[in-house]
Amino acid sequence: MIRVQSEDFDIGAEIAQFTQGRTDVGGLCLFVGLVRDVVGDAPLEALVLEHYPQMTERELRRIEEEAHRRWPLLDTLIIHRHGRLKPGDRIVLVAVCSAHRQAAFDGCRFLIDWLKTRAPFWKREEAGGQHRWVAACDADLGIAAAWGDAPDDGGEARARLPGGR
Amino acid sequence: MSISILYFAWLRERAGRGEEVVSPPPTVTDVAGLIEWLRGRGGGPAAALSDLRAVRIAVNQEYATVDHPVTAGDEVAFFPPVTGGGGR
């Protein structure tokens, strides 16, 4: 299941609901991303997450389908917040359940790794009275690509424009 | 021909708008042509699209490259590489 929302989420309640009534789950793996308090040397005041609503849902669903295609997963849950967040706030929850732990671990890591390089969210950091858009991290692209069949976001637009402009 | 354009993150700030509906001439048949036309029009969107190294494109909510065709009613979005998730 996919949920994109501005509100916070309760990890315990989400997990309880996620597995409620199931007796076929042998392992559940979850990842929670939080807002860190420091940007370079300055303390972070806020992190603002912008997104592209219609496309976000579509991409998250696609990533979820890909995880199900690769591993025997019983269910998956992605909750991603948008809007203005403070240090310590939860940003994202990824939960995966399977009959066995290995698929749960792998599926969970895959979902967060692909989500970071594919789902249309953008982070803006506010620190020291200034704001700065977070640049995409090459290391994250490498991590996502390591799962094989790396997600293609179209690449550098300039490289494909006639004349390379 | 009417096309919806969306700008996100720093492209939205540089463009001075989050969305607009444009009517380029019929000679504009793909994203590359649309970008050239928007640049020629000047203003904020031209500034936002002046350097495409850090620009990604979606046509009708699907990632696309500049050779992707555009037709009336399409939604074309310009944005930087994505930075969602947590725990970098």
gemmi code that builds the backbone of each chain (N, CA, C; Angstrom):
import gemmi

chains = {
    "A": [
        ("MET", (0.835, -1.183, 0.000), (0.000, 0.000, 0.000), (0.885, 1.254, 0.000)),
        ("ILE", (0.370, 2.288, -0.635), (1.098, 3.542, -0.763), (0.307, 4.636, -0.056)),
        ("ARG", (0.977, 5.435, 0.746), (0.328, 6.623, 1.296), (1.290, 7.786, 1.273)),
        ("VAL", (0.849, 8.908, 0.730), (1.645, 10.136, 0.716), (0.830, 11.167, 1.475)),
        ("GLN", (1.404, 11.709, 2.542), (0.613, 12.542, 3.446), (1.492, 13.564, 4.149)),
        ("SER", (0.883, 14.616, 4.660), (1.655, 15.603, 5.425), (1.710, 15.204, 6.901)),
        ("GLU", (0.703, 14.448, 7.371), (0.656, 14.093, 8.786), (1.734, 13.078, 9.158)),
        ("ASP", (2.052, 13.077, 10.438), (2.963, 12.087, 10.991), (2.260, 10.724, 10.992)),
        ("PHE", (3.041, 9.678, 11.254), (2.460, 8.340, 11.375), (2.999, 7.690, 12.637)),
        ("ASP", (2.198, 6.765, 13.190), (2.564, 6.033, 14.404), (3.104, 4.671, 13.963)),
        ("ILE", (4.398, 4.458, 14.174), (5.036, 3.238, 13.657), (4.368, 1.984, 14.219)),
        ("GLY", (4.130, 1.969, 15.533), (3.530, 0.800, 16.165), (2.150, 0.493, 15.603)),
        ("ALA", (1.345, 1.542, 15.472), (-0.016, 1.356, 14.967), (0.002, 0.879, 13.517)),
        ("GLU", (0.917, 1.438, 12.729), (1.006, 1.044, 11.313), (1.393, -0.428, 11.173)),
        ("ILE", (2.383, -0.843, 11.973), (2.849, -2.225, 11.888), (1.775, -3.199, 12.369)),
        ("ALA", (1.080, -2.801, 13.440), (0.010, -3.656, 13.968), (-1.076, -3.854, 12.909)),
        ("GLN", (-1.428, -2.752, 12.238), (-2.475, -2.819, 11.225), (-2.013, -3.597, 9.987)),
        ("PHE", (-0.725, -3.405, 9.682), (-0.131, -4.027, 8.495), (-0.209, -5.554, 8.560)),
        ("THR", (-0.057, -6.108, 9.763), (-0.014, -7.573, 9.899), (-1.280, -8.140, 10.540)),
        ("GLN", (-2.228, -7.282, 10.808), (-3.440, -7.724, 11.492), (-4.164, -8.834, 10.726)),
        ("GLY", (-4.517, -9.892, 11.449), (-5.275, -10.984, 10.849), (-4.451, -11.930, 10.003)),
        ("ARG", (-3.145, -11.709, 9.926), (-2.299, -12.576, 9.091), (-1.611, -13.607, 9.974)),
        ("THR", (-1.521, -14.819, 9.482), (-0.756, -15.829, 10.207), (0.317, -16.441, 9.310)),
        ("ASP", (0.446, -15.861, 8.108), (1.412, -16.412, 7.140), (2.745, -15.650, 7.150)),
        ("VAL", (2.844, -14.598, 7.962), (4.058, -13.777, 7.981), (5.097, -14.373, 8.928)),
        ("GLY", (6.282, -14.642, 8.369), (7.364, -15.147, 9.208), (8.350, -14.055, 9.573)),
        ("GLY", (8.404, -13.016, 8.743), (9.357, -11.929, 9.006), (8.848, -10.611, 8.477)),
        ("LEU", (9.086, -9.573, 9.276), (8.684, -8.236, 8.862), (9.895, -7.334, 9.023)),
        ("CYS", (10.186, -6.564, 7.989), (11.334, -5.678, 8.045), (10.843, -4.262, 7.792)),
        ("LEU", (11.378, -3.300, 8.567), (10.934, -1.939, 8.315), (12.081, -0.955, 8.365)),
        ("PHE", (11.947, 0.093, 7.565), (12.911, 1.180, 7.537), (12.152, 2.471, 7.801)),
        ("VAL", (12.719, 3.301, 8.689), (12.132, 4.606, 8.960), (13.212, 5.668, 8.726)),
        ("GLY", (12.930, 6.615, 7.868), (13.852, 7.729, 7.609), (13.433, 8.925, 8.442)),
        ("LEU", (14.417, 9.566, 9.092), (14.153, 10.703, 9.979), (14.892, 11.946, 9.501)),
        ("VAL", (14.469, 13.094, 9.960), (15.146, 14.364, 9.636), (16.318, 14.534, 10.591)),
        ("ARG", (17.522, 14.641, 10.034), (18.713, 14.866, 10.875), (18.846, 16.349, 11.229)),
        ("ASP", (19.557, 16.627, 12.319), (19.551, 17.990, 12.866), (20.661, 18.898, 12.358)),
        ("VAL", (21.616, 18.379, 11.599), (22.743, 19.216, 11.198), (22.946, 19.182, 9.690)),
        ("VAL", (23.169, 20.359, 9.108), (23.484, 20.473, 7.682), (24.846, 21.150, 7.601)),
        ("GLY", (25.878, 20.423, 7.234), (27.218, 21.019, 7.241), (27.556, 21.454, 8.654)),
        ("ASP", (27.769, 22.776, 8.855), (28.121, 23.279, 10.179), (26.923, 23.870, 10.903)),
        ("ALA", (25.848, 24.144, 10.154), (24.718, 24.868, 10.748), (23.626, 23.923, 11.223)),
        ("PRO", (23.012, 24.225, 12.364), (21.878, 23.412, 12.802), (20.689, 23.594, 11.872)),
        ("LEU", (20.068, 22.492, 11.519), (18.915, 22.541, 10.610), (17.683, 23.050, 11.356)),
        ("GLU", (16.991, 24.001, 10.748), (15.762, 24.498, 11.365), (14.548, 23.723, 10.853)),
        ("ALA", (14.519, 23.487, 9.570), (13.387, 22.751, 8.997), (13.791, 22.105, 7.677)),
        ("LEU", (13.059, 21.062, 7.323), (13.237, 20.384, 6.043), (11.874, 20.407, 5.353)),
        ("VAL", (11.834, 21.002, 4.168), (10.562, 21.087, 3.454), (10.597, 20.102, 2.285)),
        ("LEU", (9.604, 19.225, 2.248), (9.539, 18.224, 1.179), (8.445, 18.587, 0.192)),
        ("GLU", (8.886, 18.809, -1.055), (7.939, 19.100, -2.134), (7.787, 17.827, -2.969)),
        ("HIS", (6.637, 17.644, -3.599), (6.492, 16.473, -4.468), (5.551, 16.783, -5.629)),
        ("TYR", (5.450, 15.817, -6.528), (4.637, 15.933, -7.742), (3.536, 14.879, -7.574)),
        ("PRO", (2.394, 15.260, -6.955), (1.436, 14.281, -6.439), (1.067, 13.128, -7.379)),
        ("GLN", (0.554, 13.438, -8.582), (0.083, 12.344, -9.452), (1.215, 11.392, -9.827)),
        ("MET", (2.383, 11.968, -10.078), (3.515, 11.138, -10.497), (4.087, 10.350, -9.317)),
        ("THR", (4.059, 10.948, -8.129), (4.575, 10.269, -6.941), (3.845, 8.950, -6.723)),
        ("GLU", (2.528, 8.999, -6.738), (1.719, 7.792, -6.535), (2.070, 6.736, -7.573)),
        ("ARG", (2.164, 7.177, -8.808), (2.427, 6.263, -9.907), (3.799, 5.591, -9.762)),
        ("GLU", (4.819, 6.394, -9.461), (6.177, 5.853, -9.330), (6.292, 4.921, -8.129)),
        ("LEU", (5.677, 5.312, -7.002), (5.757, 4.458, -5.811), (5.078, 3.119, -6.082)),
        ("ARG", (3.969, 3.163, -6.783), (3.264, 1.922, -7.110), (4.131, 1.036, -8.001)),
        ("ARG", (4.811, 1.674, -8.933), (5.673, 0.927, -9.852), (6.832, 0.264, -9.095)),
        ("ILE", (7.415, 1.006, -8.147), (8.534, 0.485, -7.357), (8.054, -0.691, -6.503)),
        ("GLU", (6.863, -0.542, -5.957), (6.269, -1.600, -5.148), (6.048, -2.857, -6.005)),
        ("GLU", (5.517, -2.675, -7.209), (5.288, -3.815, -8.102), (6.599, -4.517, -8.433)),
        ("GLU", (7.637, -3.728, -8.635), (8.946, -4.299, -8.966), (9.463, -5.152, -7.803)),
        ("ALA", (9.279, -4.679, -6.573), (9.717, -5.451, -5.394), (8.962, -6.780, -5.324)),
        ("HIS", (7.668, -6.734, -5.600), (6.867, -7.970, -5.580), (7.289, -8.935, -6.687)),
        ("ARG", (7.733, -8.365, -7.800), (8.176, -9.192, -8.916), (9.484, -9.930, -8.558)),
        ("ARG", (10.333, -9.269, -7.765), (11.657, -9.822, -7.479), (11.706, -10.778, -6.297)),
        ("TRP", (10.851, -10.544, -5.292), (10.893, -11.376, -4.082), (9.502, -11.870, -3.732)),
        ("PRO", (9.432, -12.999, -3.024), (8.124, -13.519, -2.588), (7.615, -12.737, -1.372)),
        ("LEU", (7.106, -11.547, -1.594), (6.650, -10.693, -0.499), (5.146, -10.876, -0.301)),
        ("LEU", (4.733, -10.879, 0.930), (3.300, -11.017, 1.225), (2.603, -9.666, 1.133)),
        ("ASP", (3.299, -8.623, 1.595), (2.695, -7.288, 1.522), (3.786, -6.235, 1.696)),
        ("THR", (3.524, -5.048, 1.195), (4.456, -3.931, 1.350), (3.670, -2.679, 1.715)),
        ("LEU", (4.340, -1.783, 2.444), (3.721, -0.530, 2.861), (4.752, 0.592, 2.731)),
        ("ILE", (4.379, 1.644, 2.022), (5.244, 2.828, 1.931), (4.420, 4.032, 2.364)),
        ("ILE", (4.894, 4.724, 3.399), (4.264, 5.986, 3.800), (5.337, 7.065, 3.657)),
        ("HIS", (5.075, 8.077, 2.854), (6.057, 9.154, 2.658), (5.381, 10.486, 2.953)),
        ("ARG", (6.034, 11.290, 3.798), (5.441, 12.581, 4.149), (5.931, 13.685, 3.221)),
        ("HIS", (5.147, 14.751, 3.143), (5.572, 15.961, 2.438), (5.246, 17.154, 3.326)),
        ("GLY", (5.745, 18.310, 2.956), (5.503, 19.510, 3.761), (6.696, 19.845, 4.638)),
        ("ARG", (6.449, 20.655, 5.650), (7.526, 21.187, 6.483), (7.774, 20.296, 7.707)),
        ("LEU", (8.982, 19.762, 7.809), (9.335, 18.857, 8.902), (10.460, 19.451, 9.744)),
        ("LYS", (10.510, 19.013, 10.996), (11.540, 19.487, 11.940), (12.532, 18.353, 12.229)),
        ("PRO", (13.739, 18.711, 12.717), (14.694, 17.656, 13.087), (14.047, 16.644, 14.029)),
        ("GLY", (14.296, 15.390, 13.785), (13.723, 14.328, 14.594), (12.407, 13.796, 14.044)),
        ("ASP", (11.795, 14.545, 13.138), (10.519, 14.088, 12.561), (10.745, 12.880, 11.654)),
        ("ARG", (9.714, 12.060, 11.540), (9.764, 10.925, 10.607), (9.435, 11.414, 9.196)),
        ("ILE", (10.178, 10.928, 8.217), (9.937, 11.293, 6.815), (9.223, 10.164, 6.077)),
        ("VAL", (9.763, 8.970, 6.249), (9.300, 7.849, 5.421), (9.286, 6.553, 6.226)),
        ("LEU", (8.314, 5.723, 5.929), (8.257, 4.371, 6.501), (8.139, 3.381, 5.350)),
        ("VAL", (9.006, 2.381, 5.360), (8.898, 1.284, 4.404), (8.786, -0.001, 5.209)),
        ("ALA", (7.747, -0.764, 5.017), (7.585, -2.033, 5.734), (7.297, -3.138, 4.724)),
        ("VAL", (7.912, -4.271, 4.959), (7.786, -5.408, 4.045), (7.595, -6.671, 4.872)),
        ("CYS", (6.629, -7.487, 4.518), (6.517, -8.769, 5.219), (6.542, -9.916, 4.223)),
        ("SER", (7.114, -11.020, 4.725), (7.299, -12.200, 3.894), (7.263, -13.430, 4.799)),
        ("ALA", (7.245, -14.599, 4.190), (7.265, -15.821, 4.985), (8.634, -15.982, 5.653)),
        ("HIS", (9.667, -15.463, 4.981), (11.030, -15.642, 5.492), (11.780, -14.317, 5.521)),
        ("ARG", (12.771, -14.226, 6.425), (13.391, -12.926, 6.680), (14.204, -12.387, 5.506)),
        ("GLN", (14.852, -13.279, 4.745), (15.754, -12.779, 3.709), (15.012, -11.919, 2.680)),
        ("ALA", (13.864, -12.395, 2.251), (13.079, -11.627, 1.272), (12.609, -10.315, 1.892)),
        ("ALA", (12.256, -10.364, 3.183), (11.791, -9.143, 3.855), (12.910, -8.109, 3.918)),
        ("PHE", (14.123, -8.538, 4.325), (15.270, -7.610, 4.388), (15.571, -7.040, 3.002)),
        ("ASP", (15.690, -7.913, 2.019), (16.059, -7.478, 0.668), (15.001, -6.560, 0.069)),
        ("GLY", (13.740, -6.947, 0.232), (12.660, -6.138, -0.329), (12.616, -4.749, 0.291)),
        ("CYS", (12.839, -4.684, 1.580), (12.803, -3.404, 2.287), (13.934, -2.483, 1.812)),
        ("ARG", (15.134, -3.036, 1.728), (16.281, -2.231, 1.255), (16.083, -1.777, -0.179)),
        ("PHE", (15.587, -2.674, -0.989), (15.326, -2.340, -2.390), (14.333, -1.176, -2.494)),
        ("LEU", (13.242, -1.250, -1.745), (12.210, -0.212, -1.827), (12.766, 1.161, -1.461)),
        ("ILE", (13.507, 1.254, -0.382), (14.010, 2.574, 0.020), (15.104, 3.045, -0.953)),
        ("ASP", (15.925, 2.123, -1.434), (16.996, 2.513, -2.361), (16.423, 3.041, -3.677)),
        ("TRP", (15.432, 2.376, -4.199), (14.836, 2.816, -5.473), (13.986, 4.055, -5.299)),
        ("LEU", (13.273, 4.107, -4.173), (12.425, 5.264, -3.883), (13.244, 6.564, -3.917)),
        ("LYS", (14.438, 6.493, -3.340), (15.263, 7.707, -3.223), (15.708, 8.257, -4.565)),
        ("THR", (15.821, 7.385, -5.555), (16.328, 7.846, -6.847), (15.226, 7.961, -7.905)),
        ("ARG", (14.001, 7.650, -7.529), (12.948, 7.520, -8.537), (11.678, 8.313, -8.200)),
        ("ALA", (11.255, 8.302, -6.938), (10.003, 8.982, -6.574), (10.224, 10.497, -6.570)),
        ("PRO", (9.311, 11.241, -7.235), (9.538, 12.687, -7.389), (9.252, 13.512, -6.114)),
        ("PHE", (10.235, 13.443, -5.199), (10.249, 14.287, -4.002), (11.510, 15.141, -4.045)),
        ("TRP", (11.413, 16.342, -3.503), (12.598, 17.205, -3.406), (12.660, 17.816, -2.022)),
        ("LYS", (13.888, 17.803, -1.449), (14.083, 18.321, -0.099), (14.718, 19.709, -0.136)),
        ("ARG", (14.185, 20.600, 0.670), (14.763, 21.932, 0.840), (15.122, 22.099, 2.306)),
        ("GLU", (16.396, 22.403, 2.552), (16.851, 22.566, 3.930), (16.843, 24.034, 4.315)),
        ("GLU", (16.364, 24.326, 5.504), (16.409, 25.679, 6.030), (17.350, 25.693, 7.234)),
        ("ALA", (18.415, 26.488, 7.118), (19.419, 26.560, 8.197), (20.058, 27.941, 8.163)),
        ("GLY", (20.294, 28.510, 9.328), (20.951, 29.815, 9.422), (20.203, 30.904, 8.670)),
        ("GLY", (18.881, 30.825, 8.637), (18.072, 31.842, 7.972), (18.103, 31.765, 6.450)),
        ("GLN", (18.724, 30.706, 5.927), (18.788, 30.546, 4.467), (18.185, 29.202, 4.077)),
        ("HIS", (17.837, 29.067, 2.797), (17.386, 27.757, 2.365), (18.175, 27.260, 1.160)),
        ("ARG", (18.215, 25.968, 1.046), (19.043, 25.326, 0.031), (18.360, 24.029, -0.409)),
        ("TRP", (18.253, 23.839, -1.724), (17.695, 22.577, -2.230), (18.769, 21.512, -2.154)),
        ("VAL", (18.411, 20.375, -1.612), (19.358, 19.271, -1.474), (19.665, 18.708, -2.859)),
        ("ALA", (20.951, 18.533, -3.152), (21.344, 17.966, -4.446), (21.261, 16.449, -4.378)),
        ("ALA", (20.930, 15.843, -5.498), (20.879, 14.380, -5.554), (22.273, 13.830, -5.296)),
        ("CYS", (22.299, 12.692, -4.647), (23.555, 12.095, -4.209), (23.966, 10.982, -5.178)),
        ("ASP", (25.180, 11.108, -5.739), (25.666, 10.085, -6.668), (25.735, 8.717, -5.999)),
        ("ALA", (26.080, 8.728, -4.698), (26.188, 7.457, -3.968), (24.829, 6.752, -3.942)),
        ("ASP", (23.749, 7.536, -3.782), (22.409, 6.938, -3.769), (22.087, 6.301, -5.112)),
        ("LEU", (22.508, 6.968, -6.201), (22.279, 6.409, -7.535), (23.028, 5.098, -7.678)),
        ("GLY", (24.254, 5.076, -7.141), (25.066, 3.865, -7.202), (24.427, 2.724, -6.426)),
        ("ILE", (23.900, 3.052, -5.243), (23.258, 2.042, -4.396), (22.025, 1.479, -5.102)),
        ("ALA", (21.233, 2.381, -5.707), (20.026, 1.934, -6.411), (20.396, 1.077, -7.614)),
        ("ALA", (21.449, 1.495, -8.326), (21.868, 0.773, -9.528), (22.386, -0.616, -9.183)),
        ("ALA", (22.920, -0.771, -7.960), (23.496, -2.053, -7.555), (22.448, -3.169, -7.521)),
        ("TRP", (21.171, -2.784, -7.447), (20.107, -3.793, -7.469), (19.854, -4.304, -8.890)),
        ("GLY", (20.540, -3.732, -9.873), (20.353, -4.178, -11.256), (19.159, -3.511, -11.901)),
        ("ASP", (19.172, -3.454, -13.242), (18.098, -2.783, -13.980), (17.784, -1.436, -13.356)),
        ("ALA", (18.820, -0.613, -13.231), (18.691, 0.670, -12.541), (17.533, 1.484, -13.110)),
        ("PRO", (16.804, 2.149, -12.241), (15.692, 2.978, -12.703), (16.220, 4.108, -13.579)),
        ("ASP", (15.525, 4.358, -14.662), (15.975, 5.395, -15.583), (15.089, 6.621, -15.434)),
        ("ASP", (15.701, 7.718, -14.976), (14.917, 8.942, -14.819), (15.094, 9.850, -16.031)),
        ("GLY", (15.582, 9.290, -17.153), (15.743, 10.077, -18.366), (17.128, 10.682, -18.479)),
        ("GLY", (17.834, 10.729, -17.349), (19.207, 11.225, -17.352), (19.300, 12.702, -17.600)),
        ("GLU", (20.544, 13.133, -17.808), (20.813, 14.546, -18.016), (20.084, 15.033, -19.259)),
        ("ALA", (19.180, 15.978, -19.070), (18.380, 16.445, -20.204), (19.270, 17.034, -21.288)),
        ("ARG", (20.291, 17.756, -20.890), (21.140, 18.449, -21.842), (21.818, 17.493, -22.817)),
        ("ALA", (22.219, 16.348, -22.253), (22.978, 15.398, -23.065), (22.177, 14.914, -24.270)),
        ("ARG", (20.861, 15.014, -24.173), (20.036, 14.485, -25.259), (19.447, 15.583, -26.138)),
        ("LEU", (19.720, 16.831, -25.792), (19.172, 17.918, -26.590), (20.056, 18.085, -27.819)),
        ("PRO", (19.457, 18.245, -29.018), (20.276, 18.410, -30.223), (21.322, 19.507, -30.002)),
        ("GLY", (22.545, 19.197, -30.316), (23.615, 20.178, -30.148), (24.148, 20.232, -28.724)),
        ("GLY", (23.546, 19.438, -27.831), (24.048, 19.356, -26.462), (23.923, 20.637, -25.666)),
        ("ARG", (22.912, 21.441, -25.990), (22.799, 22.715, -25.270), (22.077, 22.564, -23.935)),
    ],
    "B": [
        ("MET", (-2.404, 24.667, -30.006), (-1.975, 23.533, -29.164), (-1.725, 24.030, -27.751)),
        ("SER", (-2.407, 23.416, -26.798), (-2.304, 23.845, -25.412), (-1.598, 22.769, -24.585)),
        ("ILE", (-0.507, 23.158, -23.898), (0.284, 22.213, -23.100), (0.438, 22.760, -21.689)),
        ("SER", (0.225, 21.899, -20.700), (0.446, 22.307, -19.307), (1.908, 22.076, -18.944)),
        ("ILE", (2.527, 23.104, -18.367), (3.919, 22.974, -17.941), (3.959, 23.075, -16.416)),
        ("LEU", (4.699, 22.157, -15.792), (4.888, 22.204, -14.337), (6.367, 22.355, -14.029)),
        ("TYR", (6.672, 23.143, -13.000), (8.053, 23.309, -12.534), (8.093, 22.952, -11.054)),
        ("PHE", (9.128, 22.230, -10.640), (9.241, 21.851, -9.232), (10.592, 22.260, -8.648)),
        ("ALA", (10.594, 22.383, -7.319), (11.800, 22.675, -6.524), (12.481, 23.953, -7.031)),
        ("TRP", (13.810, 23.932, -7.214), (14.473, 25.195, -7.585), (14.103, 25.668, -8.980)),
        ("LEU", (13.627, 24.763, -9.825), (13.166, 25.216, -11.145), (11.901, 26.065, -11.017)),
        ("ARG", (11.061, 25.699, -10.056), (9.841, 26.479, -9.805), (10.218, 27.879, -9.303)),
        ("GLU", (11.199, 27.919, -8.403), (11.620, 29.227, -7.873), (12.219, 30.095, -8.981)),
        ("ARG", (13.075, 29.475, -9.790), (13.723, 30.239, -10.864), (12.731, 30.653, -11.945)),
        ("ALA", (11.767, 29.775, -12.200), (10.757, 30.090, -13.229), (9.770, 31.149, -12.742)),
        ("GLY", (9.685, 31.280, -11.407), (8.746, 32.258, -10.846), (7.294, 31.797, -10.931)),
        ("ARG", (7.113, 30.491, -11.152), (5.758, 29.926, -11.244), (5.844, 28.408, -11.114)),
        ("GLY", (4.769, 27.818, -10.621), (4.734, 26.364, -10.462), (4.114, 25.685, -11.664)),
        ("GLU", (3.241, 26.417, -12.354), (2.608, 25.835, -13.536), (2.119, 26.936, -14.469)),
        ("GLU", (1.963, 26.563, -15.697), (1.406, 27.482, -16.687), (0.881, 26.659, -17.863)),
        ("VAL", (-0.049, 27.244, -18.574), (-0.543, 26.598, -19.794), (-0.021, 27.419, -20.959)),
        ("VAL", (0.674, 26.761, -21.878), (1.278, 27.479, -23.001), (0.701, 26.969, -24.322)),
        ("SER", (0.820, 27.790, -25.331), (0.346, 27.420, -26.675), (1.453, 27.653, -27.693)),
        ("PRO", (2.406, 26.727, -27.751), (3.491, 26.893, -28.719), (2.996, 26.667, -30.150)),
        ("PRO", (3.764, 27.131, -31.138), (3.357, 26.933, -32.545), (3.427, 25.456, -32.936)),
        ("PRO", (2.776, 25.073, -34.027), (2.748, 23.660, -34.453), (4.124, 23.093, -34.781)),
        ("THR", (5.121, 23.968, -34.963), (6.473, 23.475, -35.252), (7.092, 22.792, -34.036)),
        ("VAL", (6.515, 23.033, -32.856), (6.994, 22.363, -31.643), (6.339, 20.985, -31.557)),
        ("THR", (7.169, 19.935, -31.751), (6.608, 18.579, -31.787), (7.187, 17.661, -30.725)),
        ("ASP", (8.286, 18.112, -30.075), (8.849, 17.277, -29.015), (9.341, 18.168, -27.866)),
        ("VAL", (9.832, 17.502, -26.807), (10.244, 18.249, -25.613), (11.399, 19.198, -25.941)),
        ("ALA", (12.323, 18.751, -26.789), (13.452, 19.613, -27.164), (12.938, 20.906, -27.797)),
        ("GLY", (11.976, 20.770, -28.699), (11.394, 21.944, -29.355), (10.677, 22.838, -28.370)),
        ("LEU", (10.014, 22.213, -27.406), (9.292, 22.972, -26.382), (10.278, 23.783, -25.523)),
        ("ILE", (11.391, 23.138, -25.158), (12.406, 23.832, -24.350), (12.984, 25.015, -25.132)),
        ("GLU", (13.294, 24.791, -26.404), (13.817, 25.870, -27.240), (12.823, 27.028, -27.310)),
        ("TRP", (11.554, 26.693, -27.442), (10.515, 27.714, -27.544), (10.371, 28.476, -26.226)),
        ("LEU", (10.401, 27.739, -25.102), (10.296, 28.391, -23.787), (11.505, 29.295, -23.531)),
        ("ARG", (12.683, 28.855, -23.984), (13.884, 29.678, -23.830), (13.760, 30.969, -24.644)),
        ("GLY", (13.226, 30.814, -25.847), (13.090, 31.966, -26.733), (12.094, 32.984, -26.209)),
        ("ARG", (11.150, 32.515, -25.421), (10.126, 33.378, -24.852), (10.699, 34.267, -23.741)),
        ("GLY", (11.818, 33.817, -23.131), (12.487, 34.609, -22.101), (11.812, 34.521, -20.750)),
        ("GLY", (12.272, 35.364, -19.816), (11.698, 35.411, -18.472), (12.173, 34.281, -17.581)),
        ("GLY", (11.424, 34.053, -16.491), (11.800, 33.052, -15.491), (11.963, 31.646, -16.038)),
        ("PRO", (10.996, 31.147, -16.827), (11.150, 29.789, -17.360), (12.411, 29.619, -18.216)),
        ("ALA", (12.756, 30.647, -18.977), (13.980, 30.573, -19.792), (15.202, 30.447, -18.885)),
        ("ALA", (15.189, 31.195, -17.772), (16.301, 31.123, -16.814), (16.364, 29.740, -16.176)),
        ("ALA", (15.197, 29.204, -15.812), (15.148, 27.882, -15.171), (15.683, 26.796, -16.096)),
        ("LEU", (15.449, 26.972, -17.405), (15.832, 25.939, -18.381), (17.131, 26.274, -19.117)),
        ("SER", (17.881, 27.263, -18.593), (19.084, 27.690, -19.308), (20.183, 26.633, -19.250)),
        ("ASP", (20.242, 25.893, -18.157), (21.250, 24.844, -18.023), (20.512, 23.547, -17.683)),
        ("LEU", (20.535, 22.616, -18.609), (19.719, 21.410, -18.440), (20.443, 20.260, -17.751)),
        ("ARG", (21.694, 20.518, -17.305), (22.457, 19.423, -16.704), (21.729, 18.801, -15.515)),
        ("ALA", (21.087, 19.628, -14.701), (20.411, 19.111, -13.504), (18.894, 19.154, -13.664)),
        ("VAL", (18.432, 18.984, -14.906), (16.987, 19.010, -15.151), (16.514, 17.627, -15.594)),
        ("ARG", (15.451, 17.179, -14.970), (14.800, 15.940, -15.388), (13.426, 16.290, -15.953)),
        ("ILE", (12.889, 15.399, -16.778), (11.651, 15.692, -17.505), (10.648, 14.561, -17.307)),
        ("ALA", (9.387, 14.931, -17.159), (8.313, 13.929, -17.204), (7.238, 14.430, -18.162)),
        ("VAL", (6.736, 13.531, -19.005), (5.604, 13.845, -19.875), (4.431, 12.981, -19.410)),
        ("ASN", (3.343, 13.628, -19.034), (2.173, 12.931, -18.495), (2.555, 11.992, -17.347)),
        ("GLN", (3.366, 12.528, -16.449), (3.779, 11.841, -15.209), (4.669, 10.619, -15.421)),
        ("GLU", (5.306, 10.544, -16.604), (6.260, 9.468, -16.848), (7.598, 10.106, -17.203)),
        ("TYR", (8.702, 9.570, -16.634), (10.010, 10.084, -16.992), (10.194, 10.039, -18.509)),
        ("ALA", (10.799, 11.082, -19.046), (10.963, 11.161, -20.501), (12.278, 11.851, -20.843)),
        ("THR", (12.685, 11.696, -22.096), (13.865, 12.407, -22.586), (13.388, 13.484, -23.568)),
        ("VAL", (14.337, 14.351, -23.982), (13.933, 15.508, -24.792), (13.390, 15.135, -26.175)),
        ("ASP", (13.623, 13.881, -26.600), (13.099, 13.485, -27.912), (11.654, 12.965, -27.800)),
        ("HIS", (11.093, 13.014, -26.599), (9.708, 12.556, -26.412), (8.752, 13.529, -27.109)),
        ("PRO", (7.789, 13.016, -27.889), (6.846, 13.918, -28.572), (5.917, 14.628, -27.582)),
        ("VAL", (5.504, 15.829, -27.945), (4.476, 16.519, -27.159), (3.313, 16.883, -28.083)),
        ("THR", (2.114, 16.680, -27.563), (0.915, 17.020, -28.326), (-0.054, 17.765, -27.419)),
        ("ALA", (-1.097, 18.302, -28.021), (-2.076, 19.097, -27.279), (-2.626, 18.305, -26.095)),
        ("GLY", (-2.733, 18.981, -24.961), (-3.285, 18.344, -23.772), (-2.258, 17.665, -22.887)),
        ("ASP", (-0.999, 17.581, -23.363), (0.041, 16.929, -22.567), (0.399, 17.766, -21.340)),
        ("GLU", (0.908, 17.061, -20.323), (1.443, 17.726, -19.135), (2.944, 17.449, -19.104)),
        ("VAL", (3.745, 18.509, -19.210), (5.201, 18.366, -19.236), (5.764, 18.986, -17.959)),
        ("ALA", (6.528, 18.192, -17.207), (7.091, 18.683, -15.945), (8.609, 18.755, -16.035)),
        ("PHE", (9.167, 19.832, -15.456), (10.622, 20.001, -15.372), (11.006, 20.062, -13.899)),
        ("PHE", (12.012, 19.279, -13.512), (12.414, 19.262, -12.105), (13.849, 18.757, -11.950)),
        ("PRO", (14.467, 19.020, -10.777), (15.817, 18.508, -10.547), (15.779, 17.018, -10.212)),
        ("PRO", (16.946, 16.352, -10.230), (16.982, 14.949, -9.794), (16.347, 14.825, -8.408)),
        ("VAL", (15.637, 13.750, -8.181), (14.822, 13.634, -6.970), (15.664, 13.340, -5.724)),
        ("THR", (15.150, 13.761, -4.571), (15.891, 13.607, -3.306), (14.972, 13.187, -2.162)),
        ("GLY", (14.081, 12.233, -2.419), (13.168, 11.800, -1.361), (13.813, 10.808, -0.413)),
        ("GLY", (12.977, 10.207, 0.420), (13.447, 9.210, 1.373), (14.096, 9.828, 2.576)),
        ("GLY", (14.888, 9.047, 3.262), (15.583, 9.538, 4.454), (16.797, 8.672, 4.698)),
        ("GLY", (17.647, 9.099, 5.607), (18.781, 8.269, 6.008), (19.854, 8.141, 4.965)),
        ("ARG", (20.220, 9.271, 4.336), (21.270, 9.259, 3.334), (22.581, 8.811, 3.963)),
    ],
}
model = gemmi.Model(1)
for chain_id, residues in chains.items():
    chain = gemmi.Chain(chain_id)
    for i, (resn, *xyz) in enumerate(residues, 1):
        res = gemmi.Residue()
        res.name, res.seqid = resn, gemmi.SeqId(i, " ")
        for name, pos in zip(("N", "CA", "C"), xyz):
            atom = gemmi.Atom()
            atom.name, atom.element = name, gemmi.Element(name[0])
            atom.pos, atom.b_iso = gemmi.Position(*pos), 0.0
            res.add_atom(atom)
        chain.add_residue(res)
    model.add_chain(chain)
structure = gemmi.Structure()
structure.add_model(model)
structure.setup_entities()
